[in-house]
Amino acid sequence: MLNKHPDGEAKLSDSTLRESLSSAYAEIAAVLRGVGLPPTRNLFEGQIPGIVFDIAVGARWVPLIPLPDDSQPQHARSHGSTLVQLGEFDVERWFADAFIELLREEIDYHIHSSEENQQEQLDNLPKFTSMKQREELLEDYLERHRTNDKRPKMIEVANWGGVDYSDFKKWRRGPTKLPDSSAKAKRIAMLLRHDDKSCAKRQKPRD
C-alpha cells in the first residue's frame, strides 16, 4: 500500500518522476500500437498506465508499504478507502487517481492523436470497391492474421469489425448489397485495411 501522493517533481537520477513515467508511457504505447493493438480508451487510460505503474514499482520510483494487517484480503477496504487494481497491485483509489494524473498529458495526447489518425483513415477510404477488390482485401487480412496455420473465422472477422455476420456476408457480395458509403462497410474497411477493432462487438458471457 501507499500512504502519500506521488510527487511528480521528485528527482530520480537525471529526470523527475513525472518525466520518467511519461517516457515509459510513450515507449510502451509505441510498442503496443506497433504490434497492432487497437487504439482504445481502455488501452490508453487503463492498460498502459498499469504497465507503467508496474515498471515504477520495480524500479523503486514509487515505494510500496505493506498493508497494516496482512490477514486482510487486498480487495478489502483499508482506512475507509476502496482498493482498486493498478497494474499488478492493489492501491487505494485516491493514489491510483493521483498516479494517472501524472500521466494525463501523455494519455490525452495519445487519445487525441489516435482519434485524429482514425478520422484521416476514414476520410481516405476508397469511395467504391468491387466484389473482387473486397475479396482480395479480405484474403490479405486473413493471411496476415494467420496463427498456428489457422486463419480467423469469418464470424470472428465480422465481430472484430463491429457488424452482424449477415451484414458481413452482404459486404462480401459487393457494393450493390452493402455500399462503401454505409457505416457498416466503413467499419469492415477500417478493420481490414488498418486492423481497427475499436468497434468490435463484445462477446456475450457464457452461462
Secondary structure as UniProt FT lines:
FT   TURN            8..9
FT   HELIX           17..34
FT   TURN            35..36
FT   HELIX           41..42
FT   HELIX           43..47
FT   HELIX           48..58
FT   TURN            59..60
FT   TURN            70..71
FT   TURN            74..75
FT   TURN            79..80
FT   STRAND          83..86
FT   TURN            87..88
FT   STRAND          89..92
FT   HELIX           93..102
FT   HELIX           104..123
FT   HELIX           131..144
FT   TURN            148..149
FT   HELIX           154..160
FT   TURN            161..162
FT   HELIX           165..172
FT   TURN            175..177
FT   TURN            180..181
FT   HELIX           183..194
FT   TURN            198..199
//
